[in-house]
């Protein structure tokens, strides 16, 4: 049982194409030769991507509500370090990534009670994790693609041990979010009132940090340590631009995350690039569209208020 990640869809495209010559830029990005065969091989990857899009969309709601994007980035650096250590030792990559994420989540949760302290802790953890990861990647003498995959992400087949970890951890994250959803929403929206009503705000905060650590480790496998914010922050931030409804917000966040993840996978199958550039581009485009729509809606409300004021006068 190997802990090394498998090749990305783009690599499979090159193998099936059987061509040793360099393609043009557009062919590398959108070359759809042998797409039918690749799509048949990627069914399991699409299922895994859908599950992780669900995890990222739901967890991202609380990341935005609790102002934790910086924490996500800090956890991803330790997740990268854990994966690098596992790669160097020949262990399971996902297990190493999860261990690093949980270590960072516990440190941030215990040492950073206040937002100011939390940001200081994250600022200390990030360079340490990045430096540790670079150290073990430099010591690793295996395939360069394995090193690159930790940073940019890649999709593995369902039969692999990596995906078994992905699926099992996704179930744990989704179950934990389902249990704590209502009290965590209350505690995130108004922590003082929630504490006065008897909600265990501090315990919920620590529990969510652990869940967030697992979610980060999962998303790192898909889009890499450098671009994990595109699944855990951007979809929820985009949804928050167009709705404040406690029901529509998570639904839109999940929808945006799924479109980004599945759309990125489908495009990556046709090219020779890692999946992360496609996912991040789609995610950013969705956010940009939602931001423009939110601004137009705000301007219409402002115009309506001004008109009503003039009519009243």
N, C-alpha and C positions, 0 to 999 in steps of 0.2 A: 504494500500500500504506500504509494508515494505522496509526499506532501507538496510536491511541486505543482504549480498551476499548469493547466493545459494551454494550448495555443488559442489565440483569439480568433473570431470569425474571419477577420481579414487574412490571417495566415492560412486558414482553410481554403479561402478563395484562391490564394496563390498556388496552393498544392493542386487543387482541382484544375486550375487553368493550365498548370504544367509549363508555365513560361518562365524562362530565366531572365528575360530582358525587362528593363525598367519601363513602367507605363507612364503616361502623362499624368499631370496633377489631377485632372478631372477623372481620369480612369481610376486613379487610386482612391478617389473620394466616392465616385458614383459608378464604378464599373460593375455591372450586374451579370457578368458571365457566370454560367452554371448556378444561377440564383435558385432555381427550383431544387437542385440537389442540396444546396446549402440550407435552404429553408426546411427541408425534410430532416436534416441533421440537427437543426436548432430548435426543434419543438420543446425539448426539455429546458433549454435556455430561456425560451419565451415564457414558460411557466414560472421559472425561478425569477425572471425579471418582473413579472406581474406581481408575484408575492412580495418582492422587495420594494416595488413601487408602492404597494399598499402600506408596508411598514414605514417607508420614508414619508409618505403623505400624511399618515396619522401622527407619527412622532413629531413631524415638522410643525404641526399645529401648536403644540406646546413649546417647541423651540422658539417660535415667533412670539407666542403669548408671554413667555417667561424671559424673553430677550437673551437667548442662549446661543446665538450663532457663533460667537467667539469660543464658547465652550465646545461646540461641535468641532471646530477647527483644532482646538487643543487636544481633544480626545483622538481625532484622526491621526495626529502626529505620533501619539503613543501606540495607536493601532498599527501604524506603519512600522514602528520600531519592533513591536511584537511579531509582526509578519516577517520582518527581515531576520530576526533572531531564529524564528522557526525555519525559514528558508536555509539559513546557514547551517543549522543543526540537522537538516533533513527531516523535520517534523511537519505536522499538518499546518499549512499556511493559515487556514481560517481559525484554527484553535489558537495559534499564536496571535493573530489579529484580535480575537475576542479577549484574550488575556491582557493584552496591552490596553485595549479600550476600557475594560473594567478597572484596571489599575488606575488609569487616568480619571475615570468617573468617580472612583472612591476618593482619590486625592482632592479633586475639585469639590466634591460634596462635603468632605470633612473639613478641609482647610479654608474653603471659600464660602462662608456662611453669608456674608454681606456681598453685594454686587462688586463693591470696590475691592474687597479682599479676593473675591473669586477671579476677577480679571488679572490681578497680580499673580495669583497662583497659575493661571493659564499661561500668562506671559513667561513664567519660569518653566513650565512643563513643555511648551511647544518647542523651544530650541533644543532642550534636552532630548526629547523624543526624536526630533529630526536628525540631530547629530548621532544618536545611537543607531538609528536606522541606516544612515549613510555609512557608518562604521562597518556594520555587519554586511551591508550590500557590497562594500569594497572588499571585504574578506572573502565573500562568496565567489567561487571560481566556476560556477555552473553557467548555464545558458544566459545570455544577456537579456533574452526575452522575459525570463522569470523576474529579473530585477525591474525591468520596465513595467511589467504587469502590476507590480505592487503599487507603483506610483499612478498608473493610468487606468488600472482595472482591466479585467477580462472575464469572459463568460466561460464557465466550465460545464461539462456534461453531467446529466443527472446521475449517471453511474459512478461518478467520481466521489471520493470521500469529502472533497470540499463542498459539494452541493448537499450532501447529507447533513453537514454542519449548518449550511445556510438554511435549509428547510426546517430543521429542528429548532434552531435559534429564532427563526421568524415566528414560529408557532408560540414560543415562549414570550416574545415581545408583544405579539398581538393579544395573547391571553392576559398579560400584565396590564396592557393599556385598557382592555375591556373592563377589568376589575376596578381600576383606579380612575376611569374616565371622568365620572361626575364630580367626585371630591377634588380631583386634580384640576378640573376646569374652574371650580369655585375658588380653590386656593390660588390659581394662576391669575384669575380676574381681580380678586380682592383678598389678598392674604390676611390682612388685619381682621376683616369681618369674618372670614373663614375660621381663623384661630379663635375668635370670640364665640363662634357657634360650636366649638368643640372639634373642628376638623384638625387632624394631626398634620399640620402644615410642614413642620420640619421633617417628619418621617416620610411624607409624600415626596418632598423635595429630594431626599436621599434616594428613595426608591426610583423616582423618575430618572435621576442621574445614572443609575445602574441600567435601567431600560434603555436610556439614550446611548450608553456605552455599547450595548449589544446592537442597537440599530446602526450606530456608526460603523461598527465592525462589519456588519452585513453590507452596507452601502459601499464601504471601501473596496470590497471584492468586485463590485460592479463598475464603479467609476474611478477607483483609485483614491489614495489618501489625499492627493492634491485637490481633487474636484468633488469631494463628498458633499459640499454645501449645495450642489445643484440638485440633490435629491432630498436633503433634510431641511433646507431653508427656502430655496427659490419657489417650489410649488406652493407652499403655505403662504409665503410672502405675496405671491401673485394672487392667491385666493383672497387674502386679507384686503387687497386693493379694490375688490369688487363686491365684497359682502362682509357684514359683521354678524350674520346670523350664526348662532352656535350649531345649527344643523347644516346649513349650506357650506360653511367654511371648511369643515373636514371633508365633506363630499367633493367639493371643488379641488381641495388640496390633493386628495387621492387621485382624482381624475387627471389633474395636471401631471402628477408624478408618474402615473401609468402611461400617459401619452408620451412623456419624455423618455421613459425607460424603454417601452416597447417600440416606439418610433426610432429611438437611437439604435436599438438592436437590429431592427429590420434594415435600416440604412447601412449599419456596419457590416452586415452580411454581404452587401454588394461591393464594398470597398476593401482596401488593404490597411486601413487605419484602425487604431483601437476604438472601442465603443464610446469612450468618454467624450471625445469632441462632438459626436452627434448628440449625445444625451444633454450635454451642457448647452449646446446651441439651441436645441428645441426648448429646453427649460427657460433659457434667457428670453427667447422669442415670445413665449407665453407670458412671462413676467412683463415684458415691454408692452405687449398688447393690453394686459390687465391694467397696467399703470396708466396708459393713455385713456382707456375707458373710464377708469376711476377719476382722472382729472377732468374729463368731459362731463361726467356726472356731477362732480363737485361744482364745476362752473355753471351747469344748468340750475343746480340748487341755489347758487349764489345769485344768479340772474332772477330766479323766481322770487327769492326773498327781497331783492331790491325792488322788483316790480310791485310786489305786495305792499312794500313800505310806501312807495310813491302813490299807489292807489288809496292807501289809508289816509295819507296826507291830503 
